[in-house]
Amino acid sequence: MQSQLLHKLAQLSARYGADPLLTQGAGGNTSIKDSKALIIKASGKRLSQALNEDIFVEMDQQRLLSAIGRGEEIDFNANLKGPLRGSIETPLHAVIPQTVVVHLHSVRTLAHAIRVNARQALEERLAGLPWALVPYAKPGWPLTWELQKTLAQSPSVWVLQNHGLIVAADSCEGAEVLLDEVERRLERSPTNESSSPSSALQSWVASHPEYRLPRENHAHTLAFCGETLDRLVQGVLCPDQAVFLGREVEVVNDLAELPASPTAVATVVRQHGVLLKASASQGSDDLVTCLGLLASRVEPSDKFSYLSEPQIEELLDWDAEKHRQALDRTR
């Protein structure tokens, strides 16, 4: 595959990976392929580092397509040499016919994809684009089978319920144009996107080393979004929330209610801000930032769909996600 094409993919990946409205942590993936090879972001690697380190791995596209044709879930990493492993979503990228595939955990998309009436909301905003809505499925092979059902419609945009966005084109430039158009259409006028923690919270955390503040002030928006907070943390909204924040984001009404040691990865203190466990990973930071950005893009009338307990359990007990968590803890 031409090095020029790979460089364009790396440039695109780094730009999208640096935007918290498009990507959080090691989430999302990009790929480029021909009839023989699929070059895709490796599991646990960050798109933002595409120009600084080796984040891509080459997979056997024909082997993947043969397995997909048989309806067989193969171990696509079985023949790889070296430390890099193909993204969880490798078969998803393989089954999409376009050359360039961009899969992002777009906050603008999630603001619609977590809604109970997601299809109705999206039909109005994406009218005229070749798009499809894919029901929630476990990332990887189950999601591949669900997306495959839509291919007869010849889409180039897929909204993944409770998950994210995929755009595909036959060039990096085409994928960029399409992504920009989808993001423009799905934006909802954001309210306050960034809030500072209260001085009282800053003083409190200074004397409680078991806790720390998130690295980004976007996260604190959760503490100041009123009743929206209760609905956002009522359940798990997307896979990475389960992986990096666990089953529950704790909410307390006042500093006096904070336990001496955290019982959850993330704790929201209403009208004060957000706290994380001192040991929380960068991925946990990125996910509370995602929830804060999401809080400014949902509306009081929105009703949300949440992952079920079995869906959460299959994510938390999955070796592929444990691999991502382990890599995240090294950052």
Steps between C-alpha positions, in 0.01 A plus 500: 500500500635844412675680785333825390157351566606376843639844585169661406321250725742580784442875458123454503521265800718736706267793440187308595672335794589837650137618500308390814173555315601221260724262695562407863815318605579192292146487365416523132703365211593578141602274214597485135494189282545342162408152381781338702580708809306691763705757692321586824571669831624250754302418814579732791683753282383860479410667172654820633845335488480396135779737394723429801500123542417179321127458560399302191511127432457311172230233483417242232194646324431186296507280811257735671263511201508121470403464865225760464369316193479179705341677794795386712652696788875441466790614717627764260808561718614137491769545233636837612862540603610773739315673787225676301155345481228593256219720628194330643316646201729344234224284341269802496751693288555196277132454412449864398572521126645852487878546509523736799297441817483745792331382821473762775322535832355833396329688783275677249390160371459349848266786594257341251610135510422463872141618452206262506369667183841510331375402154236773488750766609764383253268469200434872508861606542663253260238521223662470158812322623554124444479400866386207712423449869661190654340358818729466801716189495816401680799652318689269269337207325143552633505861380645386166204269443254778582669749268523241221120492489499864385742462206224436247401864554849614386557738791815701561387627843404276791370616836562229760240510776655573842844488340607750235544582133659347190564680173660333198627618163752401235748769606606677818379827352157352431474366854592840643237683295234248601591512868492879504153496345363243746648681800352830381156346463506320836621789713247623755554851629718429804439664833794564731768251393757566770468579868760544771487305825390704799768639728353288781549183293855600413578553869335170596689290246832657604466325835362169367772326298273207412326733255610729220340750262452409132759640264238683289247751630245371248429219747370742766207596276332187642477662845317803367248348256211457744259211441687399185770356726264245653400368158855493365625287791187290543670227297784428262459680167783355291763223512799715600305642793469147640865418427655814650245622759331176601133437559431817698596865525433602859309823574494681835322821592767658718865472593403367840357188332830402339645180645858513625594251228329492160257218431469576128752602233318832454297701750293809420435755774204710397582868448865433585661279235629153422755282679686192386680231694863600533590181314257562213650454154516745211208310347289582806590867457398488137165339575393751767600771252279327242206497743555868576499589130192283454321678785513825305348337189195318633165657575256468793248314283749233387438145617808280507565136422752321725704184465349202680680321782587201274639741239713671764618170642616369161713815456658485845574127474654524152871433448520754215378779728727384783788541253395860429464572871848364570654720230308800632639452850854534367438859387 
